[in-house]
Amino acid sequence: MQFNLADLFESIVDACPDNPALVCEQRRLTYAQLDERANRLANYWQSLGIGKDDHVGLQLCNGSEYIEGMLAAYKIRAVPININYNYVEAELAYIYDNADLVGLVCHRQFLARAASAAADQSRLTSMLYVEDGSDIEVPANCAAYEAALSEASPERNFGERSQDDLYIVYTGGTTGMPKGVMWRHIDIFFSAMGGGDPDNSKGPIKSPEELVERIPPMEMASLPVPPFMHAAAQWLAMNTLFSGGKLVIPASGAFNAKQILQAVGDEKVILIVIVGDAMAIPLCDELEANPEKYDTSSLFAIASGGALFSPTIKNRVLQLLPGRMIIDGLGSSETGAMGNKISAESGDSDQPRFMVGEYMIVLDDNNQPVQAGSGVIGRLAKKGHVPLGYYKAPEKSAETFVEINGERWAIPGDMASVEDDGTILLHGRGSTSINTGGEKVFPEEVEAALKGHPDISDTLVVGIPDERWGQIVVALYQSSSGEELDLEQVRDFCRGTIAGYKAPRALVKVDQIKRTPAAKADYVWAKAEALAQLGSEAP
């Protein structure tokens, strides 16, 4: 047995076959039942000739089928590929081609776009659809998911696997076309899937056989709120399954605060993972509107990553859920988990400072370590278990995955400095930073300041061209009252927490801040909206 994701999962199945593994709406699966469904899908694919290093796409809302698809692919040494179900036909055609898909599992509601995008993909010969009650016409070459499973063998008819088998997650970032980050199974397991130490209490396991010894005696239920097409949700799901825990999946579809809070009580969830303010705010709104409706007594921690979780909103969460732990996670598709910041009581007004491990460092422009307390802003870097590179993108790989003094580093673009106490102060992504009058401004810190304003419910900050300053800071905002805000009043408010040159020089009121399905910032939309509304009127 190796540090192969399928091997590891199967060892958990054999150790606790009757433990609850997954709950999604009316479907409840034990580990043995989840394993059987994954075996059936794997055998179905194998009967079609799909196997080692073949890529199968998962264009699905959250549900058991997504997890079954991932596990089935690992079992036959194939590679599951996450497909953003919001993509239009041109975007789908690009990713189907770039990822070299040979198979696809798709919810019926997405079939029209999927079939059109797949029309010119000669490699893509296997399509399955998951019934969801929609009336989209089913193409002749597309088989029903449940029918395929029912006819396939439930046995583990698979050969030996390797810890060098591939895990790929496509990441769009804030700009550019999606890129597939390639990891070996052993590297993603230790970097992002718990390493056999899901609560960070005993340290990573030394051998695959140790994994079953770490199964807790009590049921541990976790709930990932983001879509599984994003890395953070996949990582929590696999971390849960590798610890013998129960994975709770709310009803598929759009984010629904009521369903999530109901599931927390019904399934005794101890951990939920969200994506910053955009998910925390509606959860808070629902708790405030119905303070006696939901049983949150089991909830121990709320973890967040991928987007801003501002001090203002964290304090609101802790006031509504006193005694809980809030964990800000630092990481990316290119690095896995890098560090965290824990808040356990309201009053948190700190900047995003993170405790990081020995494999993380901040590098200056000469690839030398930034000294603690120097104030130098450099690039956050990680060594050890890091990806192999981007799929079919050698030039981008060479930019992000760099060898320095004989060691391989992942440097995805997060800008940071090192505090006197050795903690990392995160400033933001270099690709979104704003150069105004020669000063560098990171949108995240301006957004955090604006989130404290009583009449701003959501905001994104971008830079747009300016003859005098090079760029100016522009804040798009969603008003709590629906009223226009006064620019100078907002600038004065911001100066209480950030330097004056960082305060917005222009405001753009929008009905709703646009975010990705995982609630991450859509800076491409924000910049286009700012330019469209301000045009030549920008100050």
C-alpha positions in Angstrom: 0.0 0.0 0.0 1.2 3.5 -0.9 0.2 7.1 -0.3 -2.3 6.7 -3.1 -5.7 8.4 -2.6 -7.7 5.3 -3.6 -5.5 3.0 -1.4 -5.9 5.3 1.6 -9.7 5.5 1.1 -10.1 1.8 0.8 -8.1 1.2 4.0 -10.6 3.4 5.8 -13.6 1.5 4.2 -12.2 -1.8 5.4 -11.6 -0.5 8.9 -15.1 1.0 9.4 -17.4 -0.2 6.6 -20.6 0.6 8.6 -19.7 4.1 9.6 -21.7 6.9 8.0 -19.6 8.4 5.2 -21.8 10.8 3.3 -25.1 12.5 3.7 -26.8 14.5 0.9 -30.5 15.2 1.1 -32.2 11.8 1.2 -29.1 9.8 0.3 -27.2 8.4 3.3 -24.2 6.2 2.5 -21.9 4.1 4.8 -18.3 3.8 3.9 -19.0 0.3 2.3 -21.9 1.7 0.3 -19.9 4.7 -0.9 -17.1 2.4 -1.9 -19.4 0.1 -3.8 -20.9 3.0 -5.8 -17.4 4.3 -6.6 -16.3 0.7 -7.6 -19.3 0.4 -10.0 -18.4 3.7 -11.7 -14.8 2.8 -11.9 -15.6 -0.6 -13.4 -18.0 1.1 -15.9 -15.2 3.4 -17.0 -12.7 0.6 -17.1 -15.0 -1.4 -19.4 -14.8 1.5 -21.9 -11.0 1.4 -21.8 -10.6 4.4 -19.5 -7.7 4.0 -17.1 -4.2 5.2 -16.1 -3.6 8.9 -16.8 -6.9 9.4 -18.6 -8.9 12.5 -17.7 -12.6 12.5 -16.8 -14.5 15.7 -16.2 -16.9 16.3 -13.4 -19.4 19.0 -14.4 -21.6 18.6 -11.3 -23.3 20.5 -8.5 -22.4 19.2 -5.1 -23.7 15.7 -4.3 -22.6 12.2 -3.7 -21.9 11.8 -7.5 -19.0 14.2 -7.3 -17.3 12.3 -4.5 -18.0 9.0 -6.3 -16.5 10.4 -9.5 -13.3 11.4 -7.8 -12.9 8.1 -5.9 -13.7 6.1 -9.0 -11.1 7.9 -11.1 -8.5 7.3 -8.4 -9.3 3.6 -8.3 -8.4 3.1 -12.0 -5.5 5.6 -11.9 -7.5 8.1 -14.0 -7.6 11.8 -13.2 -10.8 13.6 -12.2 -11.0 17.1 -13.7 -13.2 19.8 -12.0 -15.4 21.7 -14.5 -17.0 25.0 -13.6 -20.7 24.4 -14.3 -21.2 28.1 -14.9 -19.0 28.2 -18.0 -20.5 29.0 -21.3 -19.9 26.8 -24.4 -16.7 28.5 -25.5 -15.2 28.2 -22.0 -16.3 24.6 -21.8 -14.8 23.8 -25.2 -11.5 25.3 -24.1 -11.3 23.3 -20.8 -12.5 20.0 -22.4 -9.7 20.4 -25.0 -7.0 21.7 -22.7 -7.7 18.9 -20.1 -7.8 16.2 -22.8 -11.1 14.8 -21.5 -12.0 11.3 -22.5 -15.1 11.1 -20.2 -17.5 13.4 -18.6 -20.2 13.2 -15.8 -22.7 16.0 -16.0 -25.9 17.1 -14.3 -28.8 17.0 -16.8 -29.4 20.7 -16.4 -25.9 21.4 -18.0 -26.3 18.9 -20.9 -27.1 21.4 -23.7 -24.0 23.4 -23.2 -21.9 20.3 -22.5 -23.1 18.5 -25.7 -22.4 21.6 -27.8 -18.9 22.1 -26.3 -18.1 18.4 -26.7 -19.2 18.2 -30.4 -15.7 18.8 -31.7 -13.8 16.9 -29.0 -12.9 13.6 -30.7 -11.3 12.2 -27.5 -14.4 12.8 -25.4 -16.3 9.5 -26.1 -18.0 8.7 -22.8 -20.7 10.9 -21.3 -22.9 10.2 -18.3 -25.7 12.4 -17.0 -27.0 12.7 -13.4 -30.8 13.2 -13.3 -31.8 16.4 -11.5 -35.4 16.8 -12.6 -34.7 19.2 -15.4 -36.2 18.6 -18.9 -33.0 19.2 -21.0 -32.9 16.8 -23.9 -30.4 13.9 -23.5 -28.0 13.4 -26.4 -28.0 10.0 -28.0 -24.4 9.2 -26.9 -25.1 10.1 -23.2 -25.9 7.4 -20.7 -27.8 7.6 -17.4 -25.5 7.6 -14.4 -27.6 5.4 -12.2 -28.3 2.9 -15.0 -24.5 2.7 -15.7 -23.8 2.0 -12.0 -26.5 -0.6 -11.7 -25.1 -2.6 -14.6 -21.5 -2.4 -13.5 -19.6 -4.7 -11.1 -19.4 -3.6 -7.4 -16.1 -5.4 -6.9 -12.7 -3.9 -6.6 -11.3 -5.3 -9.8 -8.3 -3.0 -10.0 -4.6 -3.4 -10.1 -1.8 -1.9 -8.1 -1.6 1.9 -7.9 1.1 4.4 -7.2 1.6 7.4 -4.9 2.9 9.1 -8.1 -0.5 9.0 -9.7 -1.9 12.4 -10.6 -4.4 14.7 -9.0 -5.2 17.7 -11.0 -7.3 20.8 -10.0 -8.1 23.5 -12.5 -7.8 27.0 -11.1 -8.9 30.2 -12.9 -7.4 32.7 -10.5 -8.4 36.3 -11.0 -7.3 36.6 -14.6 -6.6 34.4 -17.6 -7.8 31.0 -18.7 -8.0 28.2 -16.2 -4.8 26.2 -15.6 -4.6 22.6 -14.3 -2.3 22.3 -11.3 -0.7 18.8 -11.3 0.1 17.1 -8.0 1.3 13.6 -7.2 -1.1 11.8 -4.8 1.4 11.7 -2.0 2.0 15.4 -2.3 -1.6 16.5 -2.3 -2.3 14.1 0.6 0.3 15.7 2.8 -0.2 19.3 1.6 -3.9 19.6 1.6 -5.8 16.5 2.7 -4.7 16.3 6.3 -1.8 14.0 6.0 -3.5 11.6 8.4 -3.6 14.3 11.1 -6.9 16.1 10.5 -6.9 18.0 13.7 -3.2 18.9 13.7 -2.7 17.1 17.0 -0.3 14.2 16.3 1.6 15.1 13.2 1.5 13.5 9.7 1.5 9.8 9.5 4.8 8.0 8.6 3.2 5.1 6.7 -0.1 4.5 4.9 -1.0 1.7 7.3 -1.0 4.3 10.2 -4.1 6.1 8.7 -6.6 3.7 10.2 -5.0 4.1 13.6 -6.0 7.8 13.5 -9.8 7.2 13.1 -11.4 9.1 16.1 -13.6 7.1 18.4 -16.5 9.6 18.0 -18.3 10.6 14.8 -16.8 13.8 13.3 -19.1 15.5 10.8 -17.9 18.3 8.5 -19.8 20.4 5.9 -18.1 22.1 3.0 -20.2 25.0 1.7 -18.3 25.9 -1.5 -18.8 23.8 -4.7 -16.6 20.7 -5.1 -15.4 22.2 -8.3 -13.1 24.3 -6.1 -10.1 22.9 -4.4 -10.9 23.9 -0.8 -14.2 21.9 -0.8 -12.5 18.8 -2.3 -9.7 19.0 0.3 -12.1 19.1 3.2 -14.2 16.2 1.7 -11.1 14.0 1.3 -9.7 15.0 4.7 -13.1 14.0 6.3 -13.1 10.6 4.5 -9.5 9.9 5.4 -10.4 10.3 9.0 -13.5 8.1 9.0 -15.7 11.1 9.4 -19.1 12.0 8.0 -19.3 14.3 5.0 -22.4 16.4 5.1 -23.5 17.9 1.7 -26.4 20.4 1.7 -28.9 20.2 -1.2 -27.2 20.9 -4.5 -27.6 24.2 -6.2 -27.1 27.8 -5.0 -25.8 28.8 -1.6 -28.6 28.5 0.9 -28.0 29.7 4.4 -31.2 28.1 5.8 -30.2 24.7 4.4 -26.7 24.9 5.7 -27.8 25.9 9.3 -30.5 23.2 9.3 -27.9 20.6 8.2 -25.5 21.7 11.0 -28.2 20.8 13.6 -29.6 17.7 11.9 -26.2 16.1 11.4 -24.3 17.4 14.4 -21.7 19.1 12.3 -18.6 20.2 14.1 -16.8 22.0 11.3 -18.0 24.1 8.3 -15.8 25.6 5.6 -16.9 28.8 3.9 -15.4 31.4 1.6 -15.1 34.7 3.5 -17.6 37.4 4.0 -19.8 36.6 1.0 -20.9 33.3 2.7 -20.5 34.5 6.4 -22.9 37.5 6.0 -26.0 35.5 4.8 -25.4 32.9 7.6 -25.2 35.8 10.1 -28.4 37.4 8.6 -30.3 34.1 9.0 -29.1 33.5 12.6 -30.1 37.0 13.5 -33.5 36.7 11.9 -34.3 33.3 13.5 -32.1 33.1 16.7 -34.1 30.1 18.1 -34.6 28.1 15.0 -31.3 26.4 14.5 -29.3 24.0 16.8 -25.7 25.0 16.4 -24.5 23.4 19.7 -22.4 20.8 17.9 -20.5 23.4 15.8 -17.0 23.8 17.1 -15.2 25.7 14.2 -15.8 27.8 11.1 -13.0 27.7 8.7 -12.6 30.1 5.8 -10.2 30.5 2.9 -10.1 31.8 -0.7 -11.5 35.3 0.0 -11.5 38.1 2.5 -13.0 37.3 5.9 -13.0 40.8 7.4 -12.6 41.5 11.2 -16.0 43.2 11.2 -17.8 40.1 9.9 -15.7 37.7 12.1 -16.7 39.7 15.1 -20.3 39.4 14.1 -20.0 35.6 13.7 -18.4 35.3 17.1 -21.2 37.4 18.7 -23.8 35.2 17.2 -21.9 32.0 17.9 -19.9 32.7 21.1 -17.2 30.2 22.0 -16.6 29.0 18.5 -13.3 29.0 16.8 -12.8 30.8 13.5 -9.9 29.6 11.4 -8.6 31.7 8.5 -6.7 29.4 6.2 -3.8 30.4 4.0 -3.3 28.4 0.8 -3.9 28.0 -2.9 -4.3 25.4 -5.6 -0.6 25.7 -6.2 0.5 25.3 -2.6 -2.1 23.4 -0.6 -2.5 24.5 3.0 0.2 26.9 4.2 -0.9 28.3 7.5 -3.7 29.6 9.6 -4.9 32.3 11.9 -7.3 31.4 14.7 -9.8 33.7 16.3 -11.8 32.6 19.4 -13.4 35.7 20.7 -14.9 38.9 19.3 -12.9 42.1 19.2 -10.5 40.7 16.5 -9.2 43.7 14.6 -5.9 42.3 13.5 -4.6 42.3 10.0 -4.3 38.9 8.3 -1.3 37.5 10.1 -0.7 33.8 9.8 1.3 31.2 11.6 3.1 29.1 9.0 5.2 26.0 9.1 8.9 25.4 8.4 8.3 24.9 4.7 7.1 28.4 4.1 9.1 31.5 3.5 8.8 35.0 2.1 11.3 35.8 -0.7 12.4 39.2 -1.9 13.0 40.2 -5.6 16.4 38.5 -5.5 14.9 35.2 -4.2 16.5 35.8 -0.8 14.5 35.4 2.5 12.8 38.5 3.8 14.0 39.3 7.3 11.5 39.5 10.2 10.5 43.0 11.0 12.1 44.5 7.9 8.9 45.7 6.4 9.9 44.3 3.0 7.0 43.0 1.0 8.0 39.8 -0.9 6.5 36.7 -2.4 5.2 33.9 -0.2 6.8 30.6 -1.2 6.5 27.0 -0.2 8.8 24.0 -0.5 8.4 20.3 0.3 5.2 18.7 -1.1 4.5 21.0 -4.0 2.9 20.4 -7.5 4.7 19.1 -10.5 3.5 22.2 -12.5 0.6 23.3 -14.7 -0.8 20.8 -17.2 0.4 21.6 -20.7 1.8 25.0 -19.7 5.6 24.8 -19.3 6.2 28.5 -19.4 3.6 29.3 -16.7 5.0 26.4 -14.7 8.5 27.8 -14.9 7.2 31.1 -13.5 5.4 29.6 -10.6 7.5 26.6 -9.7 11.1 27.6 -9.2 14.2 25.9 -8.1 16.4 27.9 -5.7 19.6 26.6 -4.3 18.7 23.1 -5.3 15.2 23.2 -3.7 11.9 23.4 -5.5 9.5 26.2 -4.5 5.9 27.0 -5.3 5.5 30.8 -5.7 1.9 31.5 -6.7 1.9 35.3 -6.3 0.8 36.0 -2.7 2.5 39.1 -1.4 3.5 39.1 2.2 5.9 40.5 4.8 7.4 38.9 8.0 6.5 40.4 11.4 8.9 40.6 14.3 7.4 37.5 15.8 7.9 35.5 12.7 4.2 35.5 11.6 3.4 36.2 8.0 1.4 39.4 7.2 -0.5 38.7 4.0 -1.0 41.7 1.7 -2.8 40.2 -1.3 -2.1 38.8 -4.8 0.5 40.6 -6.8 -1.7 40.2 -10.0 -4.4 42.4 -8.5 -2.3 45.0 -6.7 -2.8 48.6 -7.7 0.1 51.0 -8.4 -1.1 54.5 -7.5 1.4 57.3 -7.5 4.2 54.8 -7.1 2.6 53.2 -4.0 1.4 49.6 -4.1 -2.1 49.0 -2.8 -3.6 45.6 -2.3 -7.4 45.4 -2.8 -7.9 43.1 0.1 -6.7 45.6 2.7 -9.0 48.3 1.3 -11.9 45.9 1.2 -11.4 45.0 4.8 -11.5 48.7 5.8 -14.6 49.3 3.8 -16.4 46.3 5.2 -16.4 48.1 8.6 -18.6 50.9 7.1 -22.2 50.5 8.4 -23.7 51.1 5.0 -21.5 48.8 2.9 -22.7 45.2 2.8 -20.2 44.0 0.2 -17.4 45.5 -1.9 -14.6 44.9 -4.3 -11.7 47.2 -5.0 -9.8 47.6 -8.3 -7.4 49.9 -10.0 -8.3 51.8 -13.2 -5.9 53.9 -15.4 -5.3 57.5 -14.5 -3.1 60.1 -16.2 -1.8 61.6 -13.0 -1.5 58.7 -10.6 -1.0 55.8 -13.1 -3.9 54.0 -11.4 -6.5 55.1 -8.9 -8.2 53.0 -6.3 -11.9 52.4 -7.1 -14.4 50.7 -4.8 -17.5 49.0 -6.1 -19.9 48.7 -3.3 -23.3 47.2 -2.4 -25.3 49.6 -0.2 -27.1 48.2 2.8 -29.7 51.0 2.7 -29.7 51.4 -1.1 -28.5 55.0 -0.8 -25.5 56.5 -2.6 -22.5 57.1 -0.3 -20.5 60.3 -0.1 -16.9 59.7 -1.4 -15.2 62.1 1.1 -17.1 60.5 4.0 -16.0 57.1 2.9 -12.4 58.2 2.5 -12.5 59.7 6.0 -13.9 56.5 7.4 -11.1 54.4 5.7 -8.4 56.7 7.0 -9.2 55.3 10.5 -7.6 52.0 9.5 -5.5 52.4 6.4 -3.2 55.1 5.0 -4.8 57.9 3.1 -3.3 57.0 -0.3 -5.1 53.6 -0.1 -8.5 55.1 0.4 -10.8 55.0 -2.7 -10.6 57.9 -5.0 -13.9 56.9 -6.7 -17.0 54.9 -5.7 -19.2 52.8 -7.9 -22.6 51.7 -6.5 -23.9 48.4 -7.9 -27.0 46.4 -7.1 -24.9 43.3 -6.3 -21.2 42.5 -6.1 -20.5 39.7 -8.6 -18.6 36.7 -7.2 -17.7 33.2 -8.5 -19.9 30.2 -7.4 -17.4 29.7 -4.6 -17.9 33.3 -3.4 -14.4 34.4 -4.5 -13.8 37.9 -5.9 -14.4 38.4 -9.6 -12.0 41.2 -10.2 -12.3 40.9 -14.0 -16.0 41.8 -13.8 -15.3 44.5 -11.1 -12.7 46.3 -13.3 -15.0 46.2 -16.4 -17.9 47.5 -14.4 -15.8 50.3 -12.9 -14.6 51.4 -16.4 -18.1 51.2 -17.8 -19.6 53.4 -15.1 -16.8 55.9 -14.6 -15.3 56.1 -18.1 -13.8 59.5 -18.7 -15.5 60.8 -15.5 -13.0 59.1 -13.2 -11.4 61.7 -11.0 
